[in-house]
Amino acid sequence: MSDIFSSTSLSNELLVRALEPFRKYYDDPATEEIAINRPDEVMYKPLGGQWTPVAAPEVSIRSVFALCRMLANL
């Protein structure tokens, strides 16, 4: 993910903004995986750990769809 954050193109800047709600998870070296199964919640799995639901009100249906559209367009 660090390559995305070093780019200055407009499309990548928009993608960086769309990914911001998840940054605290994927910037953590202890993160193995994250998943979004419903609005307002992120499922987080630390290395060697169990899946844990985390309240994430910033993760709305709208923000997830926007992220998906951006990724599809790249």
PyMOL Python script that loads the backbone (N, CA, C, O; Angstrom):
from pymol import cmd

cmd.read_pdbstr("""\
ATOM      1  N   MET A   1       0.794  -1.196   0.000  1.00  0.00           N
ATOM      2  CA  MET A   1       0.000   0.000   0.000  1.00  0.00           C
ATOM      3  C   MET A   1       0.845   1.272   0.000  1.00  0.00           C
ATOM      4  O   MET A   1       0.354   2.330  -0.396  1.00  0.00           O
ATOM      5  N   SER A   2       2.066   1.196   0.423  1.00  0.00           N
ATOM      6  CA  SER A   2       2.880   2.406   0.523  1.00  0.00           C
ATOM      7  C   SER A   2       3.087   3.060  -0.841  1.00  0.00           C
ATOM      8  O   SER A   2       3.257   4.278  -0.909  1.00  0.00           O
ATOM      9  N   ASP A   3       3.078   2.279  -1.945  1.00  0.00           N
ATOM     10  CA  ASP A   3       3.233   2.861  -3.267  1.00  0.00           C
ATOM     11  C   ASP A   3       2.070   3.785  -3.605  1.00  0.00           C
ATOM     12  O   ASP A   3       2.256   4.816  -4.253  1.00  0.00           O
ATOM     13  N   ILE A   4       0.885   3.417  -3.170  1.00  0.00           N
ATOM     14  CA  ILE A   4      -0.289   4.256  -3.419  1.00  0.00           C
ATOM     15  C   ILE A   4      -0.110   5.600  -2.737  1.00  0.00           C
ATOM     16  O   ILE A   4      -0.435   6.636  -3.317  1.00  0.00           O
ATOM     17  N   PHE A   5       0.400   5.599  -1.516  1.00  0.00           N
ATOM     18  CA  PHE A   5       0.519   6.825  -0.752  1.00  0.00           C
ATOM     19  C   PHE A   5       1.641   7.722  -1.240  1.00  0.00           C
ATOM     20  O   PHE A   5       1.682   8.895  -0.868  1.00  0.00           O
ATOM     21  N   SER A   6       2.543   7.220  -2.051  1.00  0.00           N
ATOM     22  CA  SER A   6       3.633   8.062  -2.534  1.00  0.00           C
ATOM     23  C   SER A   6       3.300   8.711  -3.877  1.00  0.00           C
ATOM     24  O   SER A   6       4.042   9.585  -4.325  1.00  0.00           O
ATOM     25  N   SER A   7       2.223   8.317  -4.522  1.00  0.00           N
ATOM     26  CA  SER A   7       1.861   8.861  -5.826  1.00  0.00           C
ATOM     27  C   SER A   7       1.159  10.208  -5.680  1.00  0.00           C
ATOM     28  O   SER A   7       0.510  10.473  -4.669  1.00  0.00           O
ATOM     29  N   THR A   8       1.296  11.058  -6.701  1.00  0.00           N
ATOM     30  CA  THR A   8       0.657  12.366  -6.650  1.00  0.00           C
ATOM     31  C   THR A   8      -0.411  12.542  -7.713  1.00  0.00           C
ATOM     32  O   THR A   8      -0.959  13.638  -7.833  1.00  0.00           O
ATOM     33  N   SER A   9      -0.734  11.518  -8.489  1.00  0.00           N
ATOM     34  CA  SER A   9      -1.756  11.669  -9.518  1.00  0.00           C
ATOM     35  C   SER A   9      -3.129  11.819  -8.871  1.00  0.00           C
ATOM     36  O   SER A   9      -3.360  11.335  -7.762  1.00  0.00           O
ATOM     37  N   LEU A  10      -4.040  12.495  -9.576  1.00  0.00           N
ATOM     38  CA  LEU A  10      -5.370  12.759  -9.037  1.00  0.00           C
ATOM     39  C   LEU A  10      -6.110  11.470  -8.724  1.00  0.00           C
ATOM     40  O   LEU A  10      -6.732  11.364  -7.667  1.00  0.00           O
ATOM     41  N   SER A  11      -6.060  10.486  -9.619  1.00  0.00           N
ATOM     42  CA  SER A  11      -6.794   9.242  -9.366  1.00  0.00           C
ATOM     43  C   SER A  11      -6.275   8.548  -8.110  1.00  0.00           C
ATOM     44  O   SER A  11      -7.058   8.011  -7.327  1.00  0.00           O
ATOM     45  N   ASN A  12      -4.965   8.560  -7.918  1.00  0.00           N
ATOM     46  CA  ASN A  12      -4.416   7.933  -6.719  1.00  0.00           C
ATOM     47  C   ASN A  12      -4.728   8.742  -5.467  1.00  0.00           C
ATOM     48  O   ASN A  12      -4.915   8.165  -4.396  1.00  0.00           O
ATOM     49  N   GLU A  13      -4.786  10.055  -5.579  1.00  0.00           N
ATOM     50  CA  GLU A  13      -5.167  10.877  -4.434  1.00  0.00           C
ATOM     51  C   GLU A  13      -6.593  10.563  -4.003  1.00  0.00           C
ATOM     52  O   GLU A  13      -6.885  10.493  -2.809  1.00  0.00           O
ATOM     53  N   LEU A  14      -7.479  10.376  -4.974  1.00  0.00           N
ATOM     54  CA  LEU A  14      -8.866  10.012  -4.653  1.00  0.00           C
ATOM     55  C   LEU A  14      -8.922   8.633  -4.013  1.00  0.00           C
ATOM     56  O   LEU A  14      -9.682   8.410  -3.071  1.00  0.00           O
ATOM     57  N   LEU A  15      -8.123   7.716  -4.521  1.00  0.00           N
ATOM     58  CA  LEU A  15      -8.070   6.375  -3.941  1.00  0.00           C
ATOM     59  C   LEU A  15      -7.537   6.426  -2.510  1.00  0.00           C
ATOM     60  O   LEU A  15      -8.053   5.733  -1.633  1.00  0.00           O
ATOM     61  N   VAL A  16      -6.533   7.221  -2.274  1.00  0.00           N
ATOM     62  CA  VAL A  16      -5.981   7.370  -0.925  1.00  0.00           C
ATOM     63  C   VAL A  16      -7.068   7.844   0.025  1.00  0.00           C
ATOM     64  O   VAL A  16      -7.187   7.341   1.142  1.00  0.00           O
ATOM     65  N   ARG A  17      -7.858   8.811  -0.415  1.00  0.00           N
ATOM     66  CA  ARG A  17      -8.964   9.298   0.430  1.00  0.00           C
ATOM     67  C   ARG A  17      -9.990   8.209   0.691  1.00  0.00           C
ATOM     68  O   ARG A  17     -10.491   8.083   1.808  1.00  0.00           O
ATOM     69  N   ALA A  18     -10.304   7.426  -0.321  1.00  0.00           N
ATOM     70  CA  ALA A  18     -11.287   6.353  -0.160  1.00  0.00           C
ATOM     71  C   ALA A  18     -10.771   5.260   0.780  1.00  0.00           C
ATOM     72  O   ALA A  18     -11.557   4.622   1.481  1.00  0.00           O
ATOM     73  N   LEU A  19      -9.469   5.046   0.793  1.00  0.00           N
ATOM     74  CA  LEU A  19      -8.870   4.019   1.657  1.00  0.00           C
ATOM     75  C   LEU A  19      -8.610   4.499   3.083  1.00  0.00           C
ATOM     76  O   LEU A  19      -8.315   3.687   3.960  1.00  0.00           O
ATOM     77  N   GLU A  20      -8.711   5.778   3.325  1.00  0.00           N
ATOM     78  CA  GLU A  20      -8.362   6.351   4.622  1.00  0.00           C
ATOM     79  C   GLU A  20      -9.048   5.666   5.812  1.00  0.00           C
ATOM     80  O   GLU A  20      -8.385   5.451   6.826  1.00  0.00           O
ATOM     81  N   PRO A  21     -10.350   5.311   5.745  1.00  0.00           N
ATOM     82  CA  PRO A  21     -10.965   4.648   6.898  1.00  0.00           C
ATOM     83  C   PRO A  21     -10.307   3.315   7.275  1.00  0.00           C
ATOM     84  O   PRO A  21     -10.470   2.841   8.399  1.00  0.00           O
ATOM     85  N   PHE A  22      -9.575   2.719   6.354  1.00  0.00           N
ATOM     86  CA  PHE A  22      -8.957   1.414   6.593  1.00  0.00           C
ATOM     87  C   PHE A  22      -7.472   1.509   6.908  1.00  0.00           C
ATOM     88  O   PHE A  22      -6.837   0.509   7.244  1.00  0.00           O
ATOM     89  N   ARG A  23      -6.933   2.690   6.802  1.00  0.00           N
ATOM     90  CA  ARG A  23      -5.484   2.877   6.948  1.00  0.00           C
ATOM     91  C   ARG A  23      -4.962   2.388   8.295  1.00  0.00           C
ATOM     92  O   ARG A  23      -3.884   1.798   8.364  1.00  0.00           O
ATOM     93  N   LYS A  24      -5.712   2.628   9.359  1.00  0.00           N
ATOM     94  CA  LYS A  24      -5.241   2.217  10.690  1.00  0.00           C
ATOM     95  C   LYS A  24      -5.079   0.704  10.785  1.00  0.00           C
ATOM     96  O   LYS A  24      -4.326   0.213  11.627  1.00  0.00           O
ATOM     97  N   TYR A  25      -5.777  -0.039   9.929  1.00  0.00           N
ATOM     98  CA  TYR A  25      -5.650  -1.495   9.929  1.00  0.00           C
ATOM     99  C   TYR A  25      -4.484  -1.945   9.055  1.00  0.00           C
ATOM    100  O   TYR A  25      -3.642  -2.719   9.510  1.00  0.00           O
ATOM    101  N   TYR A  26      -4.419  -1.471   7.801  1.00  0.00           N
ATOM    102  CA  TYR A  26      -3.365  -1.979   6.920  1.00  0.00           C
ATOM    103  C   TYR A  26      -2.011  -1.326   7.161  1.00  0.00           C
ATOM    104  O   TYR A  26      -1.001  -1.834   6.674  1.00  0.00           O
ATOM    105  N   ASP A  27      -1.956  -0.242   7.881  1.00  0.00           N
ATOM    106  CA  ASP A  27      -0.662   0.324   8.261  1.00  0.00           C
ATOM    107  C   ASP A  27      -0.076  -0.378   9.480  1.00  0.00           C
ATOM    108  O   ASP A  27       1.107  -0.218   9.780  1.00  0.00           O
ATOM    109  N   ASP A  28      -0.887  -1.145  10.173  1.00  0.00           N
ATOM    110  CA  ASP A  28      -0.439  -1.875  11.368  1.00  0.00           C
ATOM    111  C   ASP A  28       0.254  -3.160  10.920  1.00  0.00           C
ATOM    112  O   ASP A  28      -0.393  -4.001  10.296  1.00  0.00           O
ATOM    113  N   PRO A  29       1.540  -3.347  11.212  1.00  0.00           N
ATOM    114  CA  PRO A  29       2.239  -4.561  10.774  1.00  0.00           C
ATOM    115  C   PRO A  29       1.663  -5.836  11.379  1.00  0.00           C
ATOM    116  O   PRO A  29       1.955  -6.929  10.895  1.00  0.00           O
ATOM    117  N   ALA A  30       0.857  -5.719  12.418  1.00  0.00           N
ATOM    118  CA  ALA A  30       0.245  -6.895  13.033  1.00  0.00           C
ATOM    119  C   ALA A  30      -1.038  -7.321  12.322  1.00  0.00           C
ATOM    120  O   ALA A  30      -1.640  -8.325  12.702  1.00  0.00           O
ATOM    121  N   THR A  31      -1.465  -6.590  11.308  1.00  0.00           N
ATOM    122  CA  THR A  31      -2.685  -6.919  10.581  1.00  0.00           C
ATOM    123  C   THR A  31      -2.424  -8.028   9.571  1.00  0.00           C
ATOM    124  O   THR A  31      -1.521  -7.931   8.740  1.00  0.00           O
ATOM    125  N   GLU A  32      -3.219  -9.069   9.656  1.00  0.00           N
ATOM    126  CA  GLU A  32      -3.156 -10.133   8.651  1.00  0.00           C
ATOM    127  C   GLU A  32      -4.181  -9.888   7.555  1.00  0.00           C
ATOM    128  O   GLU A  32      -3.890 -10.076   6.374  1.00  0.00           O
ATOM    129  N   GLU A  33      -5.389  -9.466   7.947  1.00  0.00           N
ATOM    130  CA  GLU A  33      -6.465  -9.305   6.975  1.00  0.00           C
ATOM    131  C   GLU A  33      -7.561  -8.425   7.557  1.00  0.00           C
ATOM    132  O   GLU A  33      -7.776  -8.396   8.769  1.00  0.00           O
ATOM    133  N   ILE A  34      -8.259  -7.700   6.667  1.00  0.00           N
ATOM    134  CA  ILE A  34      -9.458  -6.982   7.072  1.00  0.00           C
ATOM    135  C   ILE A  34     -10.562  -7.340   6.093  1.00  0.00           C
ATOM    136  O   ILE A  34     -10.291  -7.691   4.944  1.00  0.00           O
ATOM    137  N   ALA A  35     -11.807  -7.250   6.546  1.00  0.00           N
ATOM    138  CA  ALA A  35     -12.953  -7.555   5.699  1.00  0.00           C
ATOM    139  C   ALA A  35     -14.091  -6.624   6.081  1.00  0.00           C
ATOM    140  O   ALA A  35     -14.202  -6.174   7.222  1.00  0.00           O
ATOM    141  N   ILE A  36     -14.927  -6.353   5.101  1.00  0.00           N
ATOM    142  CA  ILE A  36     -16.115  -5.538   5.334  1.00  0.00           C
ATOM    143  C   ILE A  36     -17.307  -6.399   4.958  1.00  0.00           C
ATOM    144  O   ILE A  36     -17.485  -6.754   3.793  1.00  0.00           O
ATOM    145  N   ASN A  37     -18.117  -6.732   5.941  1.00  0.00           N
ATOM    146  CA  ASN A  37     -19.282  -7.572   5.701  1.00  0.00           C
ATOM    147  C   ASN A  37     -20.597  -6.833   5.875  1.00  0.00           C
ATOM    148  O   ASN A  37     -21.643  -7.298   5.421  1.00  0.00           O
ATOM    149  N   ARG A  38     -20.544  -5.685   6.530  1.00  0.00           N
ATOM    150  CA  ARG A  38     -21.755  -4.888   6.736  1.00  0.00           C
ATOM    151  C   ARG A  38     -21.347  -3.451   6.999  1.00  0.00           C
ATOM    152  O   ARG A  38     -20.211  -3.181   7.389  1.00  0.00           O
ATOM    153  N   PRO A  39     -22.283  -2.521   6.785  1.00  0.00           N
ATOM    154  CA  PRO A  39     -21.962  -1.119   7.049  1.00  0.00           C
ATOM    155  C   PRO A  39     -21.606  -0.901   8.516  1.00  0.00           C
ATOM    156  O   PRO A  39     -22.090  -1.604   9.403  1.00  0.00           O
ATOM    157  N   ASP A  40     -20.766   0.073   8.743  1.00  0.00           N
ATOM    158  CA  ASP A  40     -20.390   0.507  10.097  1.00  0.00           C
ATOM    159  C   ASP A  40     -19.586  -0.519  10.888  1.00  0.00           C
ATOM    160  O   ASP A  40     -19.496  -0.430  12.112  1.00  0.00           O
ATOM    161  N   GLU A  41     -18.999  -1.494  10.189  1.00  0.00           N
ATOM    162  CA  GLU A  41     -18.223  -2.507  10.896  1.00  0.00           C
ATOM    163  C   GLU A  41     -17.093  -3.021  10.010  1.00  0.00           C
ATOM    164  O   GLU A  41     -17.277  -3.236   8.812  1.00  0.00           O
ATOM    165  N   VAL A  42     -15.934  -3.212  10.609  1.00  0.00           N
ATOM    166  CA  VAL A  42     -14.797  -3.825   9.933  1.00  0.00           C
ATOM    167  C   VAL A  42     -14.439  -5.081  10.716  1.00  0.00           C
ATOM    168  O   VAL A  42     -14.375  -5.062  11.946  1.00  0.00           O
ATOM    169  N   MET A  43     -14.209  -6.160  10.001  1.00  0.00           N
ATOM    170  CA  MET A  43     -13.718  -7.386  10.628  1.00  0.00           C
ATOM    171  C   MET A  43     -12.199  -7.343  10.496  1.00  0.00           C
ATOM    172  O   MET A  43     -11.665  -7.178   9.399  1.00  0.00           O
ATOM    173  N   TYR A  44     -11.522  -7.493  11.608  1.00  0.00           N
ATOM    174  CA  TYR A  44     -10.071  -7.350  11.679  1.00  0.00           C
ATOM    175  C   TYR A  44      -9.466  -8.648  12.189  1.00  0.00           C
ATOM    176  O   TYR A  44      -9.946  -9.231  13.162  1.00  0.00           O
ATOM    177  N   LYS A  45      -8.397  -9.100  11.513  1.00  0.00           N
ATOM    178  CA  LYS A  45      -7.702 -10.317  11.943  1.00  0.00           C
ATOM    179  C   LYS A  45      -6.223 -10.010  12.109  1.00  0.00           C
ATOM    180  O   LYS A  45      -5.515  -9.792  11.126  1.00  0.00           O
ATOM    181  N   PRO A  46      -5.752  -9.992  13.361  1.00  0.00           N
ATOM    182  CA  PRO A  46      -4.313  -9.794  13.578  1.00  0.00           C
ATOM    183  C   PRO A  46      -3.551 -11.067  13.222  1.00  0.00           C
ATOM    184  O   PRO A  46      -4.140 -12.147  13.181  1.00  0.00           O
ATOM    185  N   LEU A  47      -2.267 -10.956  12.969  1.00  0.00           N
ATOM    186  CA  LEU A  47      -1.436 -12.117  12.652  1.00  0.00           C
ATOM    187  C   LEU A  47      -1.628 -13.213  13.701  1.00  0.00           C
ATOM    188  O   LEU A  47      -1.419 -12.989  14.893  1.00  0.00           O
ATOM    189  N   GLY A  48      -2.019 -14.374  13.252  1.00  0.00           N
ATOM    190  CA  GLY A  48      -2.195 -15.508  14.152  1.00  0.00           C
ATOM    191  C   GLY A  48      -3.365 -15.383  15.105  1.00  0.00           C
ATOM    192  O   GLY A  48      -3.525 -16.224  15.990  1.00  0.00           O
ATOM    193  N   GLY A  49      -4.188 -14.356  14.950  1.00  0.00           N
ATOM    194  CA  GLY A  49      -5.298 -14.129  15.866  1.00  0.00           C
ATOM    195  C   GLY A  49      -6.643 -14.517  15.280  1.00  0.00           C
ATOM    196  O   GLY A  49      -6.727 -15.122  14.212  1.00  0.00           O
ATOM    197  N   GLN A  50      -7.669 -14.163  15.989  1.00  0.00           N
ATOM    198  CA  GLN A  50      -9.044 -14.463  15.595  1.00  0.00           C
ATOM    199  C   GLN A  50      -9.697 -13.224  14.975  1.00  0.00           C
ATOM    200  O   GLN A  50      -9.321 -12.093  15.283  1.00  0.00           O
ATOM    201  N   TRP A  51     -10.674 -13.454  14.103  1.00  0.00           N
ATOM    202  CA  TRP A  51     -11.447 -12.358  13.533  1.00  0.00           C
ATOM    203  C   TRP A  51     -12.170 -11.626  14.656  1.00  0.00           C
ATOM    204  O   TRP A  51     -12.760 -12.246  15.542  1.00  0.00           O
ATOM    205  N   THR A  52     -12.116 -10.308  14.605  1.00  0.00           N
ATOM    206  CA  THR A  52     -12.753  -9.473  15.609  1.00  0.00           C
ATOM    207  C   THR A  52     -13.540  -8.364  14.919  1.00  0.00           C
ATOM    208  O   THR A  52     -12.985  -7.641  14.091  1.00  0.00           O
ATOM    209  N   PRO A  53     -14.821  -8.219  15.245  1.00  0.00           N
ATOM    210  CA  PRO A  53     -15.572  -7.095  14.675  1.00  0.00           C
ATOM    211  C   PRO A  53     -15.186  -5.803  15.388  1.00  0.00           C
ATOM    212  O   PRO A  53     -15.028  -5.775  16.609  1.00  0.00           O
ATOM    213  N   VAL A  54     -15.038  -4.738  14.606  1.00  0.00           N
ATOM    214  CA  VAL A  54     -14.686  -3.434  15.156  1.00  0.00           C
ATOM    215  C   VAL A  54     -15.698  -2.418  14.618  1.00  0.00           C
ATOM    216  O   VAL A  54     -15.917  -2.339  13.410  1.00  0.00           O
ATOM    217  N   ALA A  55     -16.311  -1.646  15.509  1.00  0.00           N
ATOM    218  CA  ALA A  55     -17.231  -0.596  15.075  1.00  0.00           C
ATOM    219  C   ALA A  55     -16.472   0.413  14.224  1.00  0.00           C
ATOM    220  O   ALA A  55     -15.404   0.888  14.609  1.00  0.00           O
ATOM    221  N   ALA A  56     -17.033   0.732  13.070  1.00  0.00           N
ATOM    222  CA  ALA A  56     -16.388   1.668  12.145  1.00  0.00           C
ATOM    223  C   ALA A  56     -17.469   2.503  11.455  1.00  0.00           C
ATOM    224  O   ALA A  56     -17.799   2.257  10.296  1.00  0.00           O
ATOM    225  N   PRO A  57     -18.015   3.485  12.163  1.00  0.00           N
ATOM    226  CA  PRO A  57     -19.099   4.277  11.584  1.00  0.00           C
ATOM    227  C   PRO A  57     -18.701   5.019  10.312  1.00  0.00           C
ATOM    228  O   PRO A  57     -19.568   5.422   9.535  1.00  0.00           O
ATOM    229  N   GLU A  58     -17.409   5.203  10.092  1.00  0.00           N
ATOM    230  CA  GLU A  58     -16.944   5.878   8.877  1.00  0.00           C
ATOM    231  C   GLU A  58     -17.010   4.977   7.642  1.00  0.00           C
ATOM    232  O   GLU A  58     -16.819   5.451   6.522  1.00  0.00           O
ATOM    233  N   VAL A  59     -17.278   3.692   7.835  1.00  0.00           N
ATOM    234  CA  VAL A  59     -17.367   2.736   6.725  1.00  0.00           C
ATOM    235  C   VAL A  59     -18.844   2.532   6.373  1.00  0.00           C
ATOM    236  O   VAL A  59     -19.516   1.643   6.897  1.00  0.00           O
ATOM    237  N   SER A  60     -19.312   3.372   5.483  1.00  0.00           N
ATOM    238  CA  SER A  60     -20.716   3.308   5.058  1.00  0.00           C
ATOM    239  C   SER A  60     -20.822   2.545   3.740  1.00  0.00           C
ATOM    240  O   SER A  60     -19.819   2.280   3.077  1.00  0.00           O
ATOM    241  N   ILE A  61     -22.034   2.204   3.379  1.00  0.00           N
ATOM    242  CA  ILE A  61     -22.267   1.568   2.074  1.00  0.00           C
ATOM    243  C   ILE A  61     -21.744   2.485   0.970  1.00  0.00           C
ATOM    244  O   ILE A  61     -21.117   2.024   0.016  1.00  0.00           O
ATOM    245  N   ARG A  62     -22.000   3.757   1.103  1.00  0.00           N
ATOM    246  CA  ARG A  62     -21.578   4.723   0.096  1.00  0.00           C
ATOM    247  C   ARG A  62     -20.050   4.743  -0.043  1.00  0.00           C
ATOM    248  O   ARG A  62     -19.528   4.755  -1.158  1.00  0.00           O
ATOM    249  N   SER A  63     -19.343   4.747   1.078  1.00  0.00           N
ATOM    250  CA  SER A  63     -17.872   4.796   0.996  1.00  0.00           C
ATOM    251  C   SER A  63     -17.298   3.507   0.409  1.00  0.00           C
ATOM    252  O   SER A  63     -16.309   3.552  -0.322  1.00  0.00           O
ATOM    253  N   VAL A  64     -17.901   2.369   0.718  1.00  0.00           N
ATOM    254  CA  VAL A  64     -17.427   1.096   0.172  1.00  0.00           C
ATOM    255  C   VAL A  64     -17.680   1.029  -1.336  1.00  0.00           C
ATOM    256  O   VAL A  64     -16.811   0.595  -2.092  1.00  0.00           O
ATOM    257  N   PHE A  65     -18.872   1.458  -1.777  1.00  0.00           N
ATOM    258  CA  PHE A  65     -19.155   1.470  -3.216  1.00  0.00           C
ATOM    259  C   PHE A  65     -18.218   2.420  -3.955  1.00  0.00           C
ATOM    260  O   PHE A  65     -17.766   2.112  -5.058  1.00  0.00           O
ATOM    261  N   ALA A  66     -17.925   3.563  -3.359  1.00  0.00           N
ATOM    262  CA  ALA A  66     -17.005   4.515  -3.991  1.00  0.00           C
ATOM    263  C   ALA A  66     -15.617   3.886  -4.134  1.00  0.00           C
ATOM    264  O   ALA A  66     -14.973   4.024  -5.173  1.00  0.00           O
ATOM    265  N   LEU A  67     -15.170   3.205  -3.103  1.00  0.00           N
ATOM    266  CA  LEU A  67     -13.863   2.525  -3.157  1.00  0.00           C
ATOM    267  C   LEU A  67     -13.865   1.457  -4.250  1.00  0.00           C
ATOM    268  O   LEU A  67     -12.914   1.359  -5.025  1.00  0.00           O
ATOM    269  N   CYS A  68     -14.915   0.668  -4.311  1.00  0.00           N
ATOM    270  CA  CYS A  68     -15.009  -0.386  -5.340  1.00  0.00           C
ATOM    271  C   CYS A  68     -14.984   0.201  -6.741  1.00  0.00           C
ATOM    272  O   CYS A  68     -14.314  -0.339  -7.621  1.00  0.00           O
ATOM    273  N   ARG A  69     -15.702   1.299  -6.967  1.00  0.00           N
ATOM    274  CA  ARG A  69     -15.695   1.945  -8.283  1.00  0.00           C
ATOM    275  C   ARG A  69     -14.302   2.432  -8.644  1.00  0.00           C
ATOM    276  O   ARG A  69     -13.852   2.256  -9.776  1.00  0.00           O
ATOM    277  N   MET A  70     -13.619   3.044  -7.683  1.00  0.00           N
ATOM    278  CA  MET A  70     -12.272   3.534  -7.964  1.00  0.00           C
ATOM    279  C   MET A  70     -11.319   2.390  -8.298  1.00  0.00           C
ATOM    280  O   MET A  70     -10.536   2.492  -9.242  1.00  0.00           O
ATOM    281  N   LEU A  71     -11.378   1.318  -7.541  1.00  0.00           N
ATOM    282  CA  LEU A  71     -10.504   0.170  -7.797  1.00  0.00           C
ATOM    283  C   LEU A  71     -10.812  -0.451  -9.144  1.00  0.00           C
ATOM    284  O   LEU A  71      -9.896  -0.850  -9.862  1.00  0.00           O
ATOM    285  N   ALA A  72     -12.090  -0.540  -9.502  1.00  0.00           N
ATOM    286  CA  ALA A  72     -12.462  -1.107 -10.799  1.00  0.00           C
ATOM    287  C   ALA A  72     -11.958  -0.231 -11.947  1.00  0.00           C
ATOM    288  O   ALA A  72     -11.566  -0.745 -12.994  1.00  0.00           O
ATOM    289  N   ASN A  73     -11.968   1.069 -11.754  1.00  0.00           N
ATOM    290  CA  ASN A  73     -11.508   1.981 -12.805  1.00  0.00           C
ATOM    291  C   ASN A  73      -9.993   1.994 -12.952  1.00  0.00           C
ATOM    292  O   ASN A  73      -9.482   2.336 -14.019  1.00  0.00           O
ATOM    293  N   LEU A  74      -9.278   1.632 -11.915  1.00  0.00           N
ATOM    294  CA  LEU A  74      -7.818   1.582 -12.034  1.00  0.00           C
ATOM    295  C   LEU A  74      -7.403   0.387 -12.840  1.00  0.00           C
ATOM    296  O   LEU A  74      -6.210   0.169 -13.053  1.00  0.00           O
TER     297      LEU A  74
END
""", "prot")
cmd.dss("prot")
cmd.show_as("cartoon", "prot")
cmd.util.cbc("prot")
cmd.orient("prot")
